[in-house]
Amino acid sequence: MLLFKKPFHAGLSSGAITLTFRRWQKPHVRAGGRYRCHPIGVLQVDDVRLVAVKAITEADARLAGFDTRAALVAYLAELGPLDDRTELYRVALHHGGDGDRVELALAAELDADAIATIKAKLARLDRDGAWTAKTLATIAKRPRIAASKLAASLKRETLPFKIDVRKLKKLGLTQSFEVGYEISPRGAAYLAASKRKSRPSG
């Protein structure tokens, strides 16, 4: 998760801010990850690495929303003492990700009409052979596993498998990462609703 104070919101939304430095004990985000940050919208992380304070440049400070390097270091020092050897996480990011597709994927509240629409679209994808349910179940069980391994587990070729997962991504049901995929919040909501409907009543 990424949280930003109000003075940074405009720069993040406009794209002027593309760096942030964090005093984490371990990384809270991953390269390739997309994170909803209210009220900014979606931020996509491009790179996460440990750097020493002495490695921060004036250019880094400007990209992080500060006028000078000294101002950035002073801001970081508010969270505790630091010196040139103190290590920080340098997070490169940009606003937007995949735009509307990511916004759709992060919408975890589904009403009956939305569930019915997803079900109908998946049925159309399955017309030439049922694959959507197995693919979603495999990604749910094995998040962030290489596509080649997922495809092999389903006895499929990698390229056609990737093409099919992109179809699920267009529906907002999955999200892609540097390695592998995850079920999106929207996808998780759909799968949960499907399980509830499949349970016998009484």
C-alpha positions in Angstrom: 0.0 0.0 0.0 1.1 3.5 -0.8 -0.1 6.5 1.2 0.7 10.2 0.4 0.0 13.4 2.2 -2.2 16.0 0.5 0.6 18.2 -0.8 1.7 15.4 -3.1 -1.6 14.6 -4.6 -1.6 17.1 -7.4 1.9 16.1 -8.6 1.1 12.5 -8.5 -2.1 13.0 -10.5 -0.4 15.2 -13.1 2.6 12.9 -13.5 5.0 15.5 -12.2 5.9 13.3 -9.2 7.4 9.9 -10.3 9.5 9.0 -7.2 8.9 8.4 -3.5 11.3 7.4 -0.8 10.2 5.2 2.1 11.6 4.2 5.4 10.3 0.7 5.4 11.8 -2.3 7.1 10.7 -4.4 4.0 9.1 -3.3 0.7 5.3 -2.8 0.9 4.9 -2.7 -2.9 6.3 -4.6 -5.9 7.5 -3.5 -9.3 4.7 -4.1 -11.8 2.1 -3.7 -9.0 -0.8 -1.3 -9.4 -2.3 0.3 -6.3 -5.4 2.4 -5.7 -4.4 5.5 -3.7 -7.4 7.6 -2.7 -8.0 10.3 -3.9 -5.2 10.1 -6.5 -6.4 7.1 -8.4 -4.3 4.2 -9.6 -0.5 4.3 -9.2 1.7 1.8 -11.0 5.1 0.9 -9.5 7.9 0.6 -12.0 10.9 -0.1 -9.7 11.7 -0.7 -6.1 15.2 -0.7 -4.8 17.2 0.1 -1.6 19.5 3.1 -1.8 21.6 5.0 0.8 20.7 8.6 1.6 24.0 9.7 0.1 22.8 8.3 -3.3 19.8 10.7 -3.5 20.3 13.4 -6.1 18.8 16.8 -6.6 17.0 15.4 -9.7 15.5 12.6 -7.5 14.3 15.2 -5.0 12.5 17.2 -7.7 10.9 14.0 -9.1 9.7 13.2 -5.5 8.0 16.6 -5.2 10.6 18.6 -3.4 12.4 21.8 -4.4 15.8 20.6 -3.2 17.5 17.5 -2.0 18.0 19.1 1.4 14.2 19.6 1.7 13.6 15.9 0.9 16.2 14.7 3.4 14.7 17.0 6.1 11.3 15.6 5.4 12.5 12.0 5.8 14.3 12.9 9.0 11.0 13.8 10.6 10.4 10.1 10.8 13.6 9.4 12.8 17.3 10.2 12.7 19.2 9.3 9.5 22.7 9.9 8.0 24.3 9.4 4.6 24.5 5.6 5.2 20.8 5.1 6.1 19.1 2.9 3.6 15.7 3.8 2.1 13.4 2.3 -0.4 13.4 4.3 -3.7 10.1 3.7 -5.4 9.6 4.8 -9.1 6.0 5.0 -10.1 3.6 6.7 -12.5 -0.1 7.6 -12.5 -2.7 5.5 -14.4 -1.5 2.0 -14.9 -3.9 0.5 -17.5 -6.4 3.3 -17.0 -10.0 2.3 -17.0 -9.1 -1.4 -17.1 -7.3 -1.1 -13.8 -10.2 1.0 -12.3 -12.6 -1.8 -13.4 -10.3 -4.5 -11.9 -10.3 -2.7 -8.5 -14.0 -2.4 -8.3 -14.8 -5.1 -5.7 -18.5 -4.4 -5.3 -20.6 -6.3 -7.7 -24.4 -6.2 -8.0 -26.5 -8.9 -9.6 -26.5 -7.2 -13.0 -22.7 -7.0 -13.0 -22.4 -10.7 -12.0 -24.8 -11.7 -14.7 -22.9 -9.6 -17.3 -19.5 -11.2 -16.4 -21.1 -14.7 -16.5 -22.5 -14.0 -20.0 -19.2 -12.7 -21.3 -17.3 -15.7 -19.9 -19.8 -18.0 -21.5 -19.1 -16.4 -24.8 -15.4 -16.9 -24.3 -16.1 -20.6 -23.6 -18.0 -21.2 -26.8 -15.1 -22.8 -28.5 -14.1 -24.9 -25.5 -14.5 -24.3 -21.8 -11.4 -22.7 -20.3 -12.3 -19.6 -18.3 -13.2 -21.3 -15.0 -10.1 -23.5 -14.9 -7.9 -20.6 -15.8 -9.4 -18.3 -13.1 -9.1 -21.1 -10.5 -5.5 -21.8 -11.4 -4.5 -18.1 -11.1 -6.3 -17.9 -7.8 -4.4 -20.9 -6.4 -1.1 -19.9 -7.9 -0.7 -16.1 -7.9 2.4 -14.6 -9.4 3.6 -17.8 -10.9 5.2 -17.7 -14.4 2.7 -18.0 -17.2 4.7 -20.9 -18.7 4.3 -22.9 -15.5 0.6 -22.1 -15.3 0.1 -23.1 -18.9 1.9 -26.4 -18.4 -0.3 -27.2 -15.4 -3.3 -26.8 -17.7 -1.6 -28.8 -20.5 -1.6 -25.7 -22.7 0.9 -23.9 -24.8 2.2 -20.7 -23.2 1.3 -18.1 -25.9 -2.3 -19.2 -26.4 -2.6 -19.3 -22.6 -1.3 -15.7 -22.3 -3.7 -14.5 -25.0 -6.6 -16.0 -23.1 -5.5 -14.4 -19.8 -5.5 -11.1 -21.5 -9.2 -11.6 -22.4 -9.9 -12.1 -18.7 -7.9 -9.0 -17.9 -10.1 -7.0 -20.3 -13.0 -8.0 -18.2 -11.3 -6.8 -15.1 -11.0 -10.2 -13.6 -7.2 -10.6 -13.4 -4.1 -8.3 -13.1 -0.7 -8.9 -14.6 2.6 -8.5 -12.8 6.2 -8.7 -13.7 5.9 -12.4 -13.1 2.5 -14.1 -13.4 -1.0 -12.9 -12.5 -3.4 -12.4 -9.7 -7.1 -12.5 -9.4 -8.2 -8.8 -9.2 -10.6 -7.5 -6.5 -13.4 -7.6 -9.1 -12.4 -11.2 -10.1 -12.4 -12.3 -6.4 -15.8 -10.7 -5.9 -17.1 -12.6 -9.0 -15.7 -15.9 -7.9 -17.1 -15.5 -4.4 -20.5 -14.8 -5.8 -20.3 -17.8 -8.1 -19.4 -20.0 -5.2 -22.4 -18.8 -3.1 -24.8 -19.5 -6.0 -23.4 -23.0 -6.5 -24.0 -24.1 -2.9 -27.1 -26.2 -2.4 -29.8 -24.3 -0.5 -31.4 -25.6 2.7 
